[in-house]
Amino acid sequence: MAKRTRSFGEETPEQDKGKLDREGLKKTLRIFRFVRPYRTQFILGAIFLALSTATTLSFPALIGQVTKVIQGQSPFTLNQVILIFAGILILQALFSFLRIYFSAQVSERSMADVRKAVYAKIITLPIPFFEKRRVGELTSRISADVSQLQDVLSITIAELFRQVATLIGGTIFIFYVSWKLTLFMLATFPVIIVAAMFFGRFIRKLSKRAQDLLAAASVIVEETLQSINVVKAFTNERIEINRYGSALGLMVDTALKTATYRGIFVSFIISTMFGGIMAIVWYGGILVQSGEIPFADLLSFIFYTAFIGGSVAGMGDMYAQIQKTIGASERILEILDESSEVNADEQTPLFVPVQGHVWFQNVQFSYPSRPDMPVLRGISLDVAAGRKIALVGQSGAGKSTIVQLLMRYYERGSGQITVDGRDLTSFNVTELRKNIAVVPQEVMLFGGTIFENIQYGKPGATEAEVREAARKANALQFIDTFPDGLQTIVGERGVKLSGGQRQRIAIARAILKDPAILILDEATSSLDAESERLVQDALDELMQNRTTIIIAHRLATIRKVDQIYVLRDGLIAEQGTHDELALYEDGIYANLVKLQFETIE
């Protein structure tokens, strides 16, 4: 997709900007530590940039020299000057190529390192971090923000150096040619700068307004496409088209108003610039006629003035670009400065198997985002190794929270959680989670093959191991019906497979992992009867000789567990076997059993 460029005078969006001060620049320089491994290429690129700029600055002087030859005022012949010109052109082309080549080496490799570092940091951050961020925001850090830094390394730094060098070199030359004409030329600059500040600020406000209206129109598109089934069910296509059209109309009106003022502004700048050049030609002509400077020097002066004017005009874009770079650097550093729960740079700890004895003692917990709302109010439960328990209760009772604390997605508030008598906080997170497998209600598969998705439970597993896990999960019977078998592409999020097939892939993945502790989170709640039977058979195979924690709403699936814990308002209200709890008169579990059986009948 083509990259959108800002029009002249258009403002950089506020969220893209960083503060251009000492602190902001200091943060940006921290990002440039990724350039250090490629400093040789960076230095070579800078040298060739300087040489390329120097050859470019020689062109106006050569044009003046050609004029002197024509007027018979030069010791060189026309052919000699043209040969020098051709040689400098060749050198300029070579220097430019080498500058771009070495700059690309630095920018591509260092920004790949930045992307890798940001991704590695994101993927090792704890769950609470992701609850405060949107996925689109995080992917934007890796894509848009890093691309912004890459533009700086490959384009902005070179252009900034070139413009500063042109401004300084050109100014020195024109002062050398005629200080009178230079001061006369510089007198026109304040008019242009004041006008640019006045008009530019007004135009930027209008541009930002147009951008906001375009964003509002885009929200309508996003909402309708995400809820397209609702739109079609209520036959509201025409309403949505009109709504989008009205939003676009407001945006177009503002954009046209902006274009009108921008046109006036550009016309004024062009008139002033060319007026200034004509004034310079007029005054320079007077100086030539009076014999103060030769005509050839006047010609070179005019060309250098054009170069200087271009450099000054480009400084505004450079300023905006630097602001965006600081903003991008700050957003990237925010992520890099976060504390990871896993250190990706350390060697993965050796796998230490556990027996699976899980013990919660008076555990209390509130989510970091809602510290004033206790979720667990003193939970105590004891699950011997190899035993099976079920957690039952209404939504929000704390069932999933117990599992999340066991997985150390969150740190407990108070109380104690142990596995095999060892406090949970003494485990390395990776070491702990290698002993636990989860089969969720909504299975998330990667977009690759069935083989890759099952092998995810044990990276490096052989095809024979994967097939055996699929067989135990009752998945081979449908896998072998596919022409590509295990190499069948499942599509994004497993969209090409049915719900039951996805569940059996997830079970096969858990079987291959061979965990000591198994967590089943409503693993059969959304399946039809036939799929549920196949999945339940696979789960029975998976649960053998493992500590199993089942979160269930469908009580028929947990009749055979060793202990059922009924949760209410963050407390264990009842516990016992299915037969024991079903006999409690007016008990919570007994009422749930009655409701489900009455619903079935």
C-alpha positions in Angstrom: 0.0 0.0 0.0 1.3 3.4 -0.8 2.6 5.4 2.1 0.5 8.5 2.8 2.5 11.7 2.8 1.5 14.9 4.5 0.6 17.9 2.4 2.5 21.2 2.8 1.5 22.9 6.0 -0.2 19.8 7.4 0.4 19.1 11.1 1.9 16.0 12.5 -0.8 14.3 14.6 -0.4 15.1 18.3 -0.1 11.4 19.3 2.9 11.1 17.0 4.8 14.0 18.5 7.5 13.9 21.1 8.8 16.8 23.1 11.8 18.4 21.4 14.0 19.1 24.5 17.1 17.7 26.1 15.2 14.9 27.8 13.4 13.9 24.6 16.6 13.9 22.6 18.3 11.9 25.4 15.6 9.2 25.1 15.9 9.1 21.4 19.7 8.6 21.6 19.0 5.5 23.8 17.3 3.9 20.9 20.3 4.5 18.7 22.3 2.0 20.8 21.0 -0.5 18.4 23.1 1.2 15.7 26.3 0.5 17.7 27.0 -3.0 16.2 26.9 -1.4 12.7 29.0 1.7 13.5 31.5 1.0 10.8 28.8 1.1 8.1 27.4 4.2 9.8 30.7 6.0 9.7 31.3 5.1 6.0 27.7 6.2 5.2 28.4 9.6 6.9 31.7 10.0 5.0 30.1 9.4 1.7 27.2 11.7 2.6 29.7 14.5 3.3 31.4 13.8 0.0 28.1 13.7 -1.9 27.0 17.0 -0.3 30.3 18.6 -1.2 30.1 17.6 -4.8 26.5 19.0 -5.0 27.6 22.3 -3.5 30.3 22.6 -6.3 27.7 22.7 -9.1 26.8 26.5 -8.8 30.5 27.3 -8.7 31.0 25.3 -11.9 28.1 27.0 -13.6 29.8 30.3 -12.7 33.1 29.0 -14.1 31.3 28.0 -17.4 30.0 31.6 -17.6 33.5 33.0 -17.1 34.8 30.7 -19.9 32.1 32.0 -22.2 33.0 35.6 -21.3 36.7 34.9 -21.8 37.5 35.5 -18.1 38.7 32.0 -17.2 42.1 30.3 -17.6 40.3 27.1 -18.4 38.8 26.1 -21.8 35.1 25.2 -22.1 36.0 21.5 -22.7 38.2 21.4 -19.6 35.4 22.8 -17.4 32.8 20.4 -18.9 35.2 17.5 -18.3 35.6 18.6 -14.6 31.8 18.9 -14.4 31.4 15.4 -15.8 33.9 14.0 -13.4 32.2 15.6 -10.4 28.9 14.2 -11.7 30.3 10.7 -11.8 31.8 11.1 -8.3 28.5 12.5 -7.0 26.6 9.5 -8.4 29.2 7.1 -6.8 29.1 8.9 -3.5 25.3 8.9 -3.4 25.1 5.2 -4.2 27.6 4.3 -1.5 25.9 6.6 1.0 22.5 5.0 0.3 24.0 1.4 0.4 25.7 1.9 3.8 22.7 3.8 5.2 20.5 0.9 4.2 22.8 -1.6 5.9 22.6 0.3 9.1 18.9 1.1 9.0 17.6 -2.3 7.9 19.8 -4.3 10.3 19.5 -2.1 13.4 15.7 -1.7 13.0 15.3 -5.4 12.6 17.2 -5.6 16.0 14.8 -3.1 17.5 11.7 -5.0 16.2 13.1 -8.2 17.6 13.9 -6.6 21.0 10.4 -5.0 21.2 8.7 -8.2 20.2 10.8 -10.2 22.6 9.9 -7.8 25.4 6.2 -7.8 24.6 5.9 -11.6 24.5 7.7 -11.9 27.9 5.5 -9.3 29.7 3.0 -10.5 32.3 -0.8 -10.7 31.6 -1.7 -7.4 33.4 0.3 -5.5 30.9 -1.9 -6.8 28.0 -5.0 -5.9 29.9 -4.0 -2.3 29.8 -3.0 -2.3 26.1 -4.8 -3.0 22.8 -3.3 -5.4 20.4 -3.4 -2.8 17.6 -1.4 -0.4 19.8 1.3 -3.0 20.4 1.6 -4.0 16.8 1.8 -0.3 15.9 4.9 -0.1 18.1 6.6 -2.8 16.1 5.5 -1.6 12.7 4.7 2.1 12.6 7.0 3.4 15.4 10.0 1.4 14.2 9.4 2.4 10.6 9.5 6.0 11.8 12.9 5.4 13.3 14.0 3.7 10.1 13.0 6.7 8.1 15.2 8.8 10.3 18.2 6.6 9.9 17.9 6.1 6.1 16.5 9.5 5.1 16.1 12.2 7.8 19.6 12.2 9.2 21.1 12.4 5.6 18.7 15.2 4.6 19.3 17.2 7.9 23.0 17.0 7.4 22.7 18.0 3.7 20.5 20.9 4.5 22.7 22.2 7.3 25.8 21.8 5.2 24.1 23.5 2.3 22.9 26.4 4.5 26.4 26.9 6.1 28.4 26.3 2.9 26.2 28.3 0.7 26.1 31.2 3.1 29.9 31.3 3.4 30.2 31.3 -0.4 27.7 34.1 -1.0 29.3 36.2 1.8 32.6 35.7 0.0 31.1 36.7 -3.3 29.4 39.9 -2.0 28.5 40.8 1.5 26.3 43.6 0.3 24.2 41.2 -1.8 24.1 38.6 0.9 22.7 41.1 3.5 20.2 42.3 0.9 19.1 38.6 0.3 18.9 37.8 4.0 16.6 40.8 4.5 13.8 39.0 2.6 13.9 36.0 4.8 12.0 37.4 7.9 9.0 38.2 5.8 8.7 34.6 4.6 9.3 33.1 8.0 6.7 35.3 9.8 4.2 34.6 7.1 4.9 30.8 7.3 4.4 30.9 11.1 1.1 32.8 10.9 -0.4 30.9 8.0 1.1 27.5 8.9 -0.4 27.5 12.4 -3.9 28.2 11.1 -3.6 25.7 8.3 -2.4 23.0 10.8 -5.5 23.5 12.9 -7.7 23.0 9.9 -5.7 19.9 8.8 -6.0 18.4 12.2 -9.7 18.9 12.2 -9.9 17.2 8.8 -7.9 14.3 10.1 -10.2 13.9 13.1 -13.2 13.9 10.9 -11.6 11.3 8.6 -10.8 9.1 11.7 -14.5 9.4 12.8 -15.6 8.2 9.3 -13.1 5.3 9.6 -14.7 4.3 12.9 -18.0 4.0 11.2 -16.5 1.6 8.6 -14.8 -0.4 11.4 -18.0 -0.7 13.4 -20.1 -1.8 10.5 -17.7 -4.3 9.2 -17.2 -5.9 12.6 -20.9 -6.1 13.1 -21.9 -6.9 9.5 -24.2 -9.7 10.5 -26.2 -7.3 12.7 -26.3 -4.7 9.9 -27.7 -7.3 7.5 -30.1 -8.9 10.0 -31.8 -5.5 10.5 -31.4 -4.5 6.8 -29.7 -1.2 7.7 -27.2 -1.1 4.8 -28.8 2.2 3.5 -28.6 3.8 7.0 -25.0 2.9 7.4 -24.1 4.2 3.9 -25.9 7.5 4.7 -24.1 7.7 8.0 -20.7 7.2 6.4 -21.6 9.6 3.6 -22.5 12.3 6.1 -19.2 11.8 8.0 -17.3 12.0 4.7 -19.2 15.2 3.7 -18.0 17.0 6.9 -14.5 15.8 6.3 -14.5 17.0 2.6 -15.9 20.4 3.5 -13.1 20.9 6.1 -10.5 19.5 3.7 -11.6 21.9 0.9 -11.5 24.9 3.3 -8.0 23.8 4.3 -7.0 23.5 0.6 -8.3 27.0 -0.1 -6.1 28.6 2.7 -3.2 26.4 1.7 -3.5 27.5 -1.9 -3.4 31.1 -0.7 -0.4 30.4 1.5 1.5 28.6 -1.2 0.7 31.3 -3.7 2.0 33.9 -1.3 5.2 32.0 -0.6 5.9 31.4 -4.3 5.2 35.1 -5.1 7.5 36.2 -2.2 10.2 33.7 -3.1 10.3 34.7 -6.8 9.9 38.4 -5.8 12.9 38.0 -3.6 14.9 36.4 -6.4 13.9 39.2 -8.8 15.0 41.7 -6.1 18.3 39.9 -5.8 18.7 39.9 -9.6 17.9 43.6 -9.7 20.3 44.6 -7.0 22.9 42.1 -8.3 22.6 43.7 -11.7 23.3 47.1 -10.2 26.4 45.6 -8.6 27.5 44.0 -11.8 27.0 47.3 -13.8 29.0 49.2 -11.2 31.8 46.6 -11.5 31.7 45.4 -7.8 31.1 41.7 -8.8 31.4 39.9 -12.1 28.3 38.5 -13.8 29.5 34.9 -13.4 29.6 35.4 -9.6 26.1 36.8 -9.7 24.9 33.7 -11.5 26.6 31.4 -8.9 25.1 33.6 -6.2 21.6 33.1 -7.5 22.0 29.3 -7.6 23.4 29.2 -4.1 20.5 31.4 -2.9 18.1 28.8 -4.4 20.0 26.1 -2.6 19.8 28.0 0.7 16.1 28.8 0.3 15.4 25.1 -0.3 17.3 24.2 2.9 15.5 26.8 5.0 12.1 25.6 3.6 13.0 22.0 4.5 13.9 22.8 8.1 10.2 22.8 9.0 9.7 19.2 7.8 12.9 18.2 9.6 11.6 19.7 12.8 8.3 17.8 12.5 10.2 14.6 11.6 12.4 14.9 14.7 9.4 15.4 16.9 7.8 12.3 15.5 11.1 10.4 16.0 11.2 11.4 19.7 7.6 10.4 20.1 8.2 7.0 18.5 11.4 6.5 20.6 9.5 7.3 23.8 6.7 4.8 23.0 9.2 2.1 22.2 11.2 2.8 25.3 8.1 2.5 27.4 7.8 -1.1 26.3 11.5 -1.9 26.6 11.6 -0.5 30.1 8.7 -2.7 31.3 9.6 -5.6 33.7 9.4 -9.0 32.0 8.2 -12.1 33.8 10.5 -14.2 31.6 14.1 -13.2 30.7 14.4 -14.2 27.0 18.2 -13.6 27.1 18.8 -16.2 29.8 19.2 -19.9 29.1 15.9 -21.7 29.5 15.9 -23.5 32.8 16.0 -27.3 32.9 12.6 -28.9 33.0 11.9 -29.9 36.6 8.9 -32.3 36.7 6.4 -32.0 39.6 4.0 -34.6 41.0 1.1 -32.1 40.9 0.0 -31.6 44.5 -1.7 -28.2 44.5 -2.6 -26.4 47.7 -4.3 -23.0 48.2 -4.3 -21.7 51.8 -6.6 -18.7 52.6 -5.8 -17.0 49.3 -7.2 -13.5 48.8 -6.9 -11.6 45.5 -8.1 -8.5 43.7 -7.2 -7.7 40.0 -4.6 -4.9 39.6 -7.1 -3.0 37.5 -9.8 -3.3 40.2 -8.0 -3.3 43.6 -11.1 -2.2 45.5 -13.1 -5.3 44.3 -12.0 -8.5 46.0 -12.4 -11.6 43.7 -11.1 -14.2 46.1 -11.9 -13.7 49.8 -10.0 -16.5 51.4 -9.9 -19.6 49.2 -8.5 -22.9 50.7 -8.4 -26.1 48.7 -6.1 -29.2 48.6 -5.7 -31.3 45.5 -3.5 -34.3 45.9 -1.3 -35.4 43.0 -3.3 -37.3 40.4 -6.7 -36.2 41.8 -9.5 -34.5 39.8 -11.5 -31.6 41.1 -14.1 -29.3 39.6 -14.8 -25.6 40.2 -18.5 -24.7 39.9 -20.3 -21.4 40.3 -21.8 -18.4 38.6 -19.8 -16.2 36.4 -17.6 -13.9 38.4 -17.4 -16.3 41.4 -13.6 -16.7 41.0 -13.2 -20.0 39.2 -11.0 -18.7 36.4 -9.1 -16.5 38.8 -7.9 -19.6 40.8 -6.5 -21.1 37.6 -4.8 -17.8 36.6 -3.1 -17.6 40.0 -1.9 -21.2 39.7 -0.5 -20.3 36.3 1.1 -17.2 37.9 -0.6 -14.9 35.3 -1.1 -12.8 38.4 0.7 -12.7 41.8 -1.6 -13.6 44.7 -2.6 -10.9 47.1 -2.3 -12.8 50.4 -2.3 -16.4 51.6 -0.2 -19.2 50.2 -0.2 -21.3 47.0 2.2 -24.3 46.8 2.9 -27.1 44.3 4.4 -30.2 45.8 4.9 -28.2 49.0 7.0 -25.6 47.3 5.8 -22.0 47.3 4.6 -20.9 43.9 6.8 -17.8 43.9 9.9 -19.9 44.3 9.3 -21.5 40.8 10.8 -20.0 37.7 7.7 -19.0 35.7 8.9 -21.1 32.7 9.7 -24.1 34.9 6.2 -23.9 36.5 4.2 -23.6 33.3 6.0 -26.4 31.6 4.2 -28.7 34.1 0.8 -27.3 33.3 -1.5 -27.6 30.2 -4.7 -25.8 29.5 -7.6 -26.9 27.3 -9.7 -23.8 27.0 -13.4 -23.3 25.9 -12.4 -21.2 22.9 -9.5 -22.9 21.3 -7.0 -20.5 19.6 -5.0 -22.2 16.8 -2.2 -20.7 14.8 -2.7 -20.3 11.1 -0.2 -23.0 10.1 -0.7 -26.8 9.7 -2.4 -29.2 12.1 1.0 -30.8 12.6 2.5 -27.4 13.7 -0.4 -26.7 16.1 -0.2 -30.1 17.8 3.7 -29.9 17.9 3.3 -26.6 19.7 2.8 -28.6 22.9 6.3 -30.1 22.5 8.5 -28.2 20.1 10.7 -30.6 18.2 8.4 -33.6 18.6 8.6 -36.2 15.8 5.7 -36.9 13.4 5.2 -40.3 15.1 4.7 -38.6 18.5 2.3 -36.0 17.0 0.3 -38.8 15.3 0.1 -40.8 18.6 -1.1 -37.7 20.4 -3.7 -37.1 17.7 -4.9 -40.7 18.0 -5.3 -40.4 21.8 -7.3 -37.2 21.3 -9.7 -38.9 18.8 -8.4 -36.4 16.2 -6.8 -38.9 13.7 -10.2 -40.0 12.4 -10.9 -36.6 10.9 -7.3 -35.6 10.2 -6.8 -38.6 7.9 -9.9 -37.7 5.9 -8.1 -34.5 4.7 -6.0 -34.9 1.5 -3.0 -33.3 3.2 -3.4 -35.0 6.6 -1.3 -33.5 9.3 -0.1 -30.9 6.8 -3.6 -29.4 6.4 -3.6 -25.7 6.8 -6.1 -24.7 9.5 -6.5 -21.1 8.5 -6.4 -18.0 10.8 -7.5 -19.0 14.3 -8.4 -22.5 13.0 -11.3 -21.1 11.0 -11.3 -24.1 8.6 -12.0 -26.6 11.4 -15.2 -27.2 13.3 -15.4 -26.5 17.0 -15.1 -30.1 18.0 -12.1 -30.6 15.7 -10.4 -27.6 17.2 -11.0 -28.9 20.7 -9.4 -32.3 19.8 -6.4 -30.5 18.3 -6.0 -28.6 21.6 -6.4 -31.9 23.5 -3.7 -33.6 21.3 -1.4 -30.6 22.0 -1.9 -31.1 25.8 -1.4 -34.8 25.5 1.9 -34.2 23.7 3.0 -31.8 26.4 2.4 -34.6 29.0 1.8 -32.2 31.9 1.5 -33.1 35.6 -1.3 -30.6 36.1 -4.2 -30.3 33.6 -6.7 -27.4 33.5 -9.9 -27.9 31.5 -11.8 -24.6 31.1 -15.3 -25.4 29.9 -13.8 -27.7 27.3 -17.0 -29.2 26.0 -19.6 -26.4 26.7 -20.1 -25.2 23.2 -20.1 -28.5 21.3 -22.9 -30.6 19.8 -23.7 -34.0 21.3 -21.6 -36.1 18.9 -18.6 -33.8 19.2 -19.0 -33.6 22.9 -18.9 -37.4 23.2 -15.7 -37.6 21.1 -14.0 -34.8 23.0 -15.1 -36.2 26.4 -13.5 -39.6 25.4 -10.3 -37.8 24.5 -10.4 -35.8 27.8 -10.8 -39.1 29.8 -7.7 -40.3 28.1 -5.9 -37.0 28.8 -6.9 -36.9 32.5 -5.4 -40.3 33.5 -2.8 -40.0 36.2 -2.8 -36.2 36.2 -3.9 -33.6 38.7 -6.9 -32.1 36.9 -8.8 -28.9 37.6 -12.0 -28.6 35.7 -14.0 -25.4 35.3 -17.5 -26.5 34.4 -21.1 -25.2 34.0 -22.4 -28.5 32.5 -22.5 -30.6 35.6 -23.0 -33.9 33.7 -19.3 -33.8 32.8 -18.0 -33.7 36.4 -19.9 -36.4 38.1 -16.8 -38.6 38.4 -14.4 -36.1 39.8 -12.9 -36.7 43.3 -14.1 -33.3 44.7 -16.3 -30.5 43.6 -15.8 -26.9 45.0 -18.8 -24.6 44.7 -17.8 -21.0 44.6 -19.9 -17.9 45.4 -18.7 -14.3 45.8 -15.1 -15.4 46.0 -15.6 -18.0 48.8 -16.0 -21.8 48.8 -19.7 -22.2 49.7 -19.9 -26.0 49.3 -17.5 -28.9 48.7 -17.9 -32.6 48.3 -18.6 -35.3 45.6 -21.4 -35.0 43.1 -23.5 -37.5 45.1 -22.9 -35.7 48.4 -23.7 -32.2 47.1 -26.7 -33.3 45.1 -28.3 -34.4 48.4 -28.0 -31.0 50.1 -31.5 -29.6 50.5 -31.6 -26.1 49.0 -27.9 -26.4 48.4 -26.3 -24.3 45.6 -25.1 -27.3 43.7 -28.3 -29.3 44.2 -30.3 -26.4 42.8 -27.9 -26.2 39.8 -28.4 -29.9 39.2 -32.2 -29.5 39.3 -32.1 -26.5 36.9 -30.0 -28.3 34.4 -32.1 -31.5 34.5 -35.3 -29.5 34.2 -33.9 -27.6 31.2 -32.9 -30.9 29.6 -36.4 -32.3 30.2 
